[in-house]
Amino acid sequence: MQELKEMIRRDGIILPGDILKVDRFLNHQIDIGLATRIGKEFHRLFEAEAPSKILTVETSGIAFAITTAQQFNNIPVIFAKKYRSMNMDPDQYTADAISYTRGGAVSLSCAKEYFSPEDRFLIIDDFLANGEAMCALIDICRQSGAKLVGCGAVIEKSYQAGRRRIEEQGIKLCSLACISAMDENGIQFQDD
Amino acid sequence: MQELKEMIRRDGIILPGDILKVDRFLNHQIDIGLATRIGKEFHRLFEAEAPSKILTVETSGIAFAITTAQQFNNIPVIFAKKYRSMNMDPDQYTADAISYTRGGAVSLSCAKEYFSPEDRFLIIDDFLANGEAMCALIDICRQSGAKLVGCGAVIEKSYQAGRRRIEEQGIKLCSLACISAMDENGIQFQDD
């Protein structure tokens, strides 16, 4: 997605520890026009898979899960919870993920009642790097017995293990901006 | 908003500690059609205030901030962060809030770069009860010198202190479903 790549080049900040900070339009301030067009692009890429629900994880995935769901005629969005809350359902699916930006393992959880074997889940997240969060969401889908029809990431760091981990499970994966290298000289995208 | 009140009556669960759980359409699974119509309703209520940016707080406010921003011709959404992250800006506005559903105080923070004196902020959140989170967002706006044009809550517990705390600051507040009482007999809305 050309517009997205241009925004990453213009407004992305590379931080120590191989972190790409895109707080200006994606992770803290959200560019809503861009977010809506991202939803349209995911719809184009996954239309044939006819998802019936979208699964994401709090926080930054929610915006793009919503704009994608709008394009699929308002299918429901479920976001996995990362943080304990007093009013969480006791009857949950859980899966662990290592978070590099937060440090340490986090346990993602979803109430079981939102999953049924008839569901066709599309997983949407903001970033795909080592694939920890996305593999945990895949694990939750598997536990539930629902069908997983694909995974979409807004930004992928293609030089990390995430894509391989997902594709070797036979899952369709589409990312809208694939970064092949990132260093003091700037950001290279895979298809440039 | 009649549709919202009907959904709260049908799918809301009252938990001990005066907690209203609306995970089926708002806090865990999101009904995207409803969320889009909530955005249209906030647009109608705040159109005259001509906001230029929307401020919310992770996690559950984000969905409704986005659908509202879409109606205002895609103005940017900024979400205050509750949780520490390695790549947060050092240059922040912060304000504390007590969270009843999570237990204890949380510190909300926003990078300063997204606030300017020319901005006209509309604050949107999912719940208004004691007003802790919303007052922290108001405080962040004040610190920044930006203009605050109003506050919108999807669900308000009108018998708690939040509305009074906001209105006594002279701020316009609109909630889409105002609960006047909630107990084992069910949920009463203010305008029923």
Chai-1 contact restraints between the chains, C-beta under 6 A:
chainA,res_idxA,chainB,res_idxB,connection_type,confidence,min_distance_angstrom,max_distance_angstrom,comment,restraint_id
A,L15,B,N87,contact,1.0,0.0,6.0,A-B,restraint_1
A,I19,B,N87,contact,1.0,0.0,6.0,A-B,restraint_2
A,K21,B,N87,contact,1.0,0.0,6.0,A-B,restraint_3
A,Q29,B,P76,contact,1.0,0.0,6.0,A-B,restraint_4
A,Q29,B,I78,contact,1.0,0.0,6.0,A-B,restraint_5
A,Q29,B,Y114,contact,1.0,0.0,6.0,A-B,restraint_6
A,I30,B,V77,contact,1.0,0.0,6.0,A-B,restraint_7
A,I32,B,A69,contact,1.0,0.0,6.0,A-B,restraint_8
A,I32,B,Q70,contact,1.0,0.0,6.0,A-B,restraint_9
A,I32,B,N74,contact,1.0,0.0,6.0,A-B,restraint_10
A,G33,B,N74,contact,1.0,0.0,6.0,A-B,restraint_11
A,E58,B,T59,contact,1.0,0.0,6.0,A-B,restraint_12
A,T59,B,E58,contact,1.0,0.0,6.0,A-B,restraint_13
A,T59,B,T59,contact,1.0,0.0,6.0,A-B,restraint_14
A,I62,B,I62,contact,1.0,0.0,6.0,A-B,restraint_15
A,A63,B,I66,contact,1.0,0.0,6.0,A-B,restraint_16
A,I66,B,A63,contact,1.0,0.0,6.0,A-B,restraint_17
A,I66,B,I66,contact,1.0,0.0,6.0,A-B,restraint_18
A,A69,B,I32,contact,1.0,0.0,6.0,A-B,restraint_19
A,Q70,B,I32,contact,1.0,0.0,6.0,A-B,restraint_20
A,N74,B,I32,contact,1.0,0.0,6.0,A-B,restraint_21
A,N74,B,G33,contact,1.0,0.0,6.0,A-B,restraint_22
A,P76,B,Q29,contact,1.0,0.0,6.0,A-B,restraint_23
A,V77,B,I30,contact,1.0,0.0,6.0,A-B,restraint_24
A,I78,B,Q29,contact,1.0,0.0,6.0,A-B,restraint_25
A,S85,B,T101,contact,1.0,0.0,6.0,A-B,restraint_26
A,S85,B,R102,contact,1.0,0.0,6.0,A-B,restraint_27
A,M86,B,T101,contact,1.0,0.0,6.0,A-B,restraint_28
A,N87,B,L15,contact,1.0,0.0,6.0,A-B,restraint_29
A,N87,B,I19,contact,1.0,0.0,6.0,A-B,restraint_30
A,N87,B,K21,contact,1.0,0.0,6.0,A-B,restraint_31
A,N87,B,T101,contact,1.0,0.0,6.0,A-B,restraint_32
A,T101,B,S85,contact,1.0,0.0,6.0,A-B,restraint_33
A,T101,B,M86,contact,1.0,0.0,6.0,A-B,restraint_34
A,T101,B,N87,contact,1.0,0.0,6.0,A-B,restraint_35
A,R102,B,S85,contact,1.0,0.0,6.0,A-B,restraint_36
A,Y114,B,Q29,contact,1.0,0.0,6.0,A-B,restraint_37
